[in-house]
Amino acid sequence: MAVITTVVAGCAASGAAAPAASGPARKDRAADAAVTSAPAAPATPAAPSTPKPSGVEAVLASMSVEEKVGQLFMPVLYGAAAEETSGENQARFGVGTPAKMIAKYRPGGVILFPWAGNVKNVRQVVALTNGLQKASPEIPLLIAADQENGRVSRLAPLVSDLPGASVIGSTGDPSLARRAAEATGVELRALGVNLDFAPVADVNVNPRNPVIGPRAYGSDPRKVAPMVAAAVRGFHDAGIASTAKHFPGHGDTSVDSHTGLPVIKHSRAQWDRLDAPPFAAAIAENVDAIMSAHVVMPKLDPSGDPATLSKPILTGLLRKKLGFDGVVSTDALDMAGVRERYGDGEVAVRAILAGADLLLMPPDYPKAYRAVLEAVKSGRIPADRLDESVRRLLTLKDARGLLEKAPVADPAEAERVLRSEEHRKLARLINSRAR
């Protein structure tokens, strides 16, 4: 019997034909005013333009199948500028620049990494995010980063050096988790990043855990849950989306899912007691997204599939039991833990069928895109199932003010906000209270 009783509902091109370079437009240009040549005759008034659809349902109804499938994907793009030509982009997507990739595939978002050449300096990141948004004029992008602070800090050293989750957790003060998340969110937003893959909601009950460890707020779910809830509030205070990860829990592993497939033997009762509370707390705070884990929990799903591909876990536990109706993101699909049993195209299809909405970092983007598109056209992924995911993604964008028009980041404001004295003072305060 679950202990969670109350939850408020809302972590190489193969050479086949690529999708069309652009989908159907969602607004028509106004007809030019026709002016008669007779001096006494008034000008014919311009034909009224068709307004751009507003609201989630209107935008959804205006999208082609190809555009809907594109919304499901969040790739890494290579280079420091939207118009920068890169051999890596050419090899992976068949086009040279990030802007051309966005125009070709219409992804729902992108994720930034230093190793992809995305993070050089403040003004460069601002120009990059503004350029990426400019390349997606119809539906603004989710622009994400893994900025947990501490061990996982993808935008260091541009952003403030705030303590990681284990340090914050050791203070015993959730208000510091909220303030740290807000400070991080303010800095990300100034850079043009609107989604953080944080906070970590795992409970690190295995001291030999090679992948979570200090990324978690602690080893006691009763103490971790309020920290996670406070962090979600902090990100929302800053006006950006947050992601609780890694569902159903990555805290009791001795294998790194980047390099292997961990198996966690928690019973359902143990999961209810140890793993579920932080995710339930995040859902109660209307967390925007929850990221799946590439871990096998045979007592929750005996199929042997990792949670990312498990309908009993993503749909049964997360959607139905915990009541989450926000965006479910996969963990990175280039990780070994999700690639052991199926090919890269099949993994993408199975993740959607399991209940995922956002496909993060597929290693072979064209193959994954084509596989999902073909599954939709064949009916393997029903049209209403596709619409469910796209609707959730559009709703997230709408909730964060991104659906109609992407905000434009200001480089001067970013330089003022990042590594501010206020945020450095907060870091010192947290460190002084850590135990």
C-alpha positions in Angstrom: 0.0 0.0 0.0 1.4 3.4 -1.0 2.3 5.8 1.7 1.7 8.7 -0.7 -2.0 9.5 -0.3 -2.4 13.1 -1.6 -0.8 14.4 -4.7 -1.7 17.5 -6.8 -1.5 16.7 -10.5 0.6 18.9 -12.5 13.7 15.0 -15.7 25.0 9.7 -38.4 22.3 10.2 -40.9 21.4 7.0 -42.5 20.7 8.5 -46.0 17.0 8.0 -46.0 14.8 10.8 -47.1 14.7 13.6 -44.5 11.6 15.5 -43.6 10.6 18.6 -45.6 12.7 21.7 -44.9 9.7 23.5 -43.5 6.2 22.7 -42.5 3.0 24.6 -43.4 2.9 28.2 -42.2 0.5 29.0 -39.5 -0.3 32.5 -40.8 -0.9 33.9 -44.2 0.6 37.2 -45.4 -1.9 40.0 -45.9 -2.8 40.6 -49.5 -1.3 43.8 -50.9 -3.8 46.6 -51.1 -5.1 47.0 -54.7 -5.3 50.6 -55.8 -7.4 51.6 -58.8 -5.8 53.8 -61.4 -8.8 56.2 -61.5 -8.0 59.3 -59.4 -11.6 59.6 -58.0 -11.8 55.9 -56.9 -10.7 55.1 -53.3 -8.0 52.4 -52.8 -9.3 48.9 -52.3 -8.7 48.0 -48.6 -6.2 45.3 -47.8 -7.5 41.8 -47.4 -7.4 41.0 -43.7 -4.5 38.7 -42.7 -5.2 35.4 -41.0 -4.1 35.9 -37.4 -1.6 33.5 -35.9 -3.4 30.9 -33.8 -3.3 31.6 -30.1 -3.7 29.1 -27.2 -2.5 25.6 -27.0 -5.4 23.9 -28.8 -5.3 26.4 -31.7 -1.6 25.9 -32.2 -1.9 22.1 -31.9 -4.7 22.1 -34.6 -2.6 24.1 -37.0 0.4 21.7 -36.9 1.3 19.1 -39.5 2.2 15.6 -38.4 5.8 16.3 -39.2 5.8 19.4 -37.0 4.2 17.5 -34.1 6.8 14.8 -34.3 9.5 17.5 -34.3 8.2 18.9 -31.1 9.0 15.6 -29.3 12.8 16.0 -29.8 15.5 17.9 -27.9 18.9 17.4 -29.6 22.3 18.8 -28.9 23.4 21.2 -31.7 27.0 22.0 -32.3 28.7 25.4 -32.4 28.8 28.8 -30.7 26.4 30.5 -32.9 23.1 29.7 -34.6 24.6 30.4 -38.1 27.9 28.8 -37.4 28.8 26.0 -39.8 29.9 22.8 -38.2 31.0 19.5 -39.7 29.4 17.8 -36.7 26.0 19.3 -37.5 26.5 18.3 -41.2 27.3 14.8 -40.3 24.5 14.3 -37.8 21.7 16.3 -39.4 22.6 16.8 -43.0 22.8 20.6 -42.6 25.7 22.7 -41.5 24.3 25.1 -39.0 22.0 24.9 -35.9 19.6 27.4 -37.5 19.2 25.2 -40.6 18.7 22.1 -38.5 15.9 23.8 -36.6 14.3 24.9 -39.9 14.6 21.4 -41.3 13.3 19.3 -38.3 11.4 21.8 -36.2 12.5 20.3 -32.8 10.6 21.3 -29.7 13.8 22.4 -28.0 17.6 22.1 -27.7 20.0 21.5 -24.9 23.3 23.3 -24.4 26.7 21.8 -23.5 30.2 23.1 -23.3 31.5 20.0 -25.1 29.3 20.9 -28.1 30.9 24.3 -28.3 27.8 26.1 -27.0 29.2 27.8 -23.9 32.1 30.3 -24.4 31.1 33.5 -22.7 28.1 35.4 -21.6 27.5 37.5 -24.7 28.1 34.5 -27.0 25.5 32.3 -25.1 23.0 35.2 -25.3 23.6 35.6 -29.0 23.3 31.8 -29.5 20.0 31.4 -27.6 18.5 34.5 -29.4 19.7 33.1 -32.7 18.2 29.7 -32.0 14.8 31.2 -31.1 14.9 33.3 -34.2 15.3 30.1 -36.3 12.0 28.8 -34.8 9.6 31.7 -35.3 6.4 29.7 -35.3 6.7 27.9 -32.0 9.5 29.1 -29.6 12.0 26.6 -28.4 12.6 25.1 -25.0 16.3 25.9 -24.4 17.6 23.6 -21.7 20.7 23.1 -19.6 21.8 20.6 -16.9 22.5 23.2 -14.3 22.2 21.4 -11.0 25.2 23.3 -9.5 27.9 21.3 -7.8 29.2 18.3 -9.7 26.8 19.0 -12.7 27.2 22.6 -13.8 27.1 22.8 -17.6 27.2 26.6 -17.6 30.1 27.0 -15.3 32.1 29.2 -15.1 29.7 31.8 -16.5 27.1 31.4 -13.7 27.4 31.7 -10.0 29.3 29.0 -8.2 26.4 27.9 -6.0 26.7 24.8 -3.8 25.3 21.4 -5.0 22.3 19.6 -3.6 24.1 17.6 -0.9 25.6 20.8 0.6 22.2 22.5 0.6 20.5 19.4 2.0 23.0 19.3 4.9 21.8 22.7 6.0 18.3 21.2 6.8 16.8 24.5 5.5 14.5 24.1 2.4 14.4 27.9 2.1 18.0 27.8 1.0 17.1 25.3 -1.7 14.4 27.6 -2.9 16.8 30.6 -2.9 19.5 28.7 -4.7 17.1 27.5 -7.4 15.8 31.0 -7.9 19.2 32.5 -8.2 20.2 29.8 -10.7 16.9 30.3 -12.6 17.4 34.1 -12.8 20.8 33.6 -14.3 19.7 31.0 -16.8 16.8 33.1 -17.9 19.2 36.1 -18.4 21.1 33.8 -20.8 18.0 32.8 -22.7 17.7 29.3 -21.1 14.2 28.6 -20.1 14.3 25.0 -18.8 16.6 23.5 -16.2 17.0 19.8 -15.8 17.0 20.2 -12.0 16.4 19.5 -9.2 17.6 15.9 -8.6 14.8 14.1 -6.7 16.7 10.9 -6.1 17.3 9.7 -2.6 20.9 8.6 -2.4 20.4 5.5 -0.2 23.5 3.7 -1.7 26.8 5.2 -0.5 28.5 3.5 -3.4 26.3 5.1 -6.0 28.7 6.2 -8.8 26.3 8.6 -10.6 24.1 10.4 -8.1 26.0 10.8 -4.8 26.4 14.5 -3.9 23.9 15.4 -6.7 21.1 14.4 -4.3 19.9 16.4 -1.3 20.5 13.4 1.0 19.7 9.8 1.9 16.4 10.4 3.9 13.3 10.8 1.8 11.6 12.8 4.6 14.4 15.4 4.3 14.9 15.2 0.5 11.2 15.8 -0.4 10.8 19.3 1.1 14.2 20.3 -0.5 12.9 19.2 -3.9 9.6 21.0 -3.5 11.4 24.2 -2.4 13.7 24.0 -5.4 10.8 23.7 -7.8 9.2 26.8 -6.2 12.5 28.6 -6.6 12.8 27.9 -10.3 9.2 29.1 -10.7 10.0 32.2 -8.8 12.6 32.9 -11.4 10.1 32.2 -14.2 11.7 29.1 -15.7 10.7 25.5 -16.0 12.1 22.8 -13.7 12.5 19.1 -14.0 12.6 16.5 -11.2 14.8 13.6 -12.0 15.4 10.6 -12.3 12.1 8.7 -12.1 11.3 6.2 -10.5 14.5 6.8 -8.6 18.3 6.4 -9.3 19.5 6.6 -5.7 20.2 2.9 -5.0 22.4 2.0 -7.9 26.0 0.8 -8.0 26.1 1.0 -11.8 26.3 4.3 -13.8 23.5 4.3 -16.4 25.8 6.3 -18.7 27.8 3.2 -19.2 25.6 0.3 -18.1 22.1 -0.7 -17.1 21.5 -0.6 -13.4 19.0 -2.9 -11.7 17.3 -1.8 -8.5 15.5 -4.5 -6.6 13.2 -2.3 -4.5 9.8 -3.8 -3.7 6.8 -1.7 -4.4 6.6 -1.0 -0.6 10.2 0.1 -0.6 9.7 2.3 -3.6 6.7 4.0 -1.9 8.7 4.7 1.2 12.2 5.5 -0.3 11.9 6.8 -3.9 8.4 8.2 -4.4 8.1 11.0 -1.8 10.4 13.6 -3.5 8.6 13.1 -6.8 5.2 13.4 -5.2 6.5 16.6 -3.5 7.6 18.0 -6.8 4.3 17.2 -8.4 2.5 18.9 -5.6 4.4 22.1 -6.5 3.4 21.7 -10.2 6.8 20.7 -11.5 7.0 21.3 -15.2 8.7 18.0 -16.2 9.9 14.8 -14.8 12.9 13.0 -16.3 12.9 9.2 -16.5 15.8 7.0 -15.4 17.5 4.3 -17.4 17.2 1.8 -14.6 15.4 -1.5 -14.4 13.1 -2.1 -11.4 11.9 -5.7 -11.8 9.5 -5.5 -8.9 7.8 -2.5 -10.6 8.0 -3.9 -14.1 9.2 -7.5 -14.7 9.8 -7.0 -18.4 13.5 -6.1 -18.0 13.1 -2.8 -19.8 14.5 0.4 -18.3 12.0 2.8 -16.8 12.4 5.1 -19.8 10.8 2.4 -21.9 8.3 1.1 -19.3 4.6 1.8 -19.6 3.9 0.3 -16.1 6.3 2.8 -14.6 5.9 6.0 -16.7 2.1 5.6 -17.3 1.1 3.4 -14.5 3.1 4.8 -11.5 3.9 8.4 -12.7 0.8 9.3 -14.5 -1.9 7.2 -12.8 -0.6 6.7 -9.3 1.1 10.0 -8.7 -1.2 12.0 -10.9 1.4 13.7 -13.0 0.2 15.2 -16.3 3.1 17.4 -17.1 6.0 16.7 -19.5 7.9 13.4 -19.1 11.3 13.7 -20.5 13.6 10.8 -21.2 17.1 10.9 -19.8 19.7 11.2 -22.6 19.0 8.6 -25.2 22.7 8.3 -26.1 23.4 6.6 -22.7 24.3 2.9 -22.7 21.6 2.1 -20.1 18.7 2.6 -22.6 20.5 1.2 -25.7 21.2 -2.4 -24.6 18.1 -4.1 -26.0 16.8 -2.0 -28.9 18.1 0.1 -31.8 18.1 3.9 -31.7 15.0 4.3 -33.8 13.0 1.7 -31.8 14.1 3.2 -28.5 12.5 6.5 -29.5 9.2 4.8 -30.4 9.1 2.7 -27.3 9.7 5.7 -25.1 6.7 7.5 -26.5 4.5 4.4 -26.2 5.7 4.0 -22.6 4.5 7.6 -21.7 7.4 9.9 -22.5 6.8 13.2 -24.2 10.3 14.6 -24.8 13.1 12.6 -26.4 16.4 13.9 -25.2 19.6 13.7 -27.2 18.9 10.8 -29.5 22.3 9.6 -30.8 21.0 9.2 -34.4 18.5 12.0 -34.8 17.4 11.3 -38.4 16.8 7.6 -37.6 14.9 8.4 -34.4 12.8 11.1 -36.1 11.9 8.8 -39.0 11.1 5.9 -36.7 8.6 8.0 -34.7 7.1 9.6 -37.8 6.6 6.2 -39.4 5.1 4.8 -36.2 2.6 7.6 -36.2 1.7 7.2 -39.9 1.3 3.4 -39.5 -0.9 3.8 -36.4 1.5 2.1 -34.0 1.7 5.5 -32.2 -2.0 6.6 -32.4 -2.7 10.1 -33.5 -4.3 11.0 -30.2 -1.2 9.6 -28.3 1.0 12.0 -30.4 -1.4 14.9 -29.6 -1.2 14.1 -25.9 2.6 14.6 -25.9 2.5 17.7 -28.1 -0.2 19.2 -26.0 1.8 18.8 -22.8 4.8 20.4 -24.4 2.8 23.3 -25.7 1.2 23.7 -22.3 4.6 23.8 -20.7 5.7 26.5 -23.1 2.5 28.4 -22.5 2.8 28.3 -18.8 6.3 29.8 -19.0 5.3 32.5 -21.4 7.0 30.9 -24.4 4.1 29.8 -26.7 3.3 33.0 -28.5 6.7 34.8 -28.6 10.1 33.8 -27.3 11.7 36.4 -24.9 14.8 38.0 -26.2 17.8 37.9 -23.8 19.7 41.1 -23.2 23.5 40.6 -23.0 24.0 43.7 -20.8 21.4 42.4 -18.4 23.0 39.0 -18.4 26.4 40.4 -17.5 24.8 42.3 -14.7 22.9 39.3 -13.2 25.4 36.5 -13.6 27.8 36.0 -10.7 26.2 39.0 -9.0 27.4 39.9 -5.4 23.9 39.0 -4.2 24.3 35.4 -5.6 27.9 35.1 -4.3 26.6 36.1 -0.9 24.0 33.4 -1.0 26.6 30.8 -1.9 28.7 31.9 1.1 25.6 31.7 3.4 24.8 28.2 2.3 28.3 27.0 2.7 28.5 28.5 6.2 25.4 26.6 7.3 26.4 23.3 5.8 27.1 20.4 8.2 
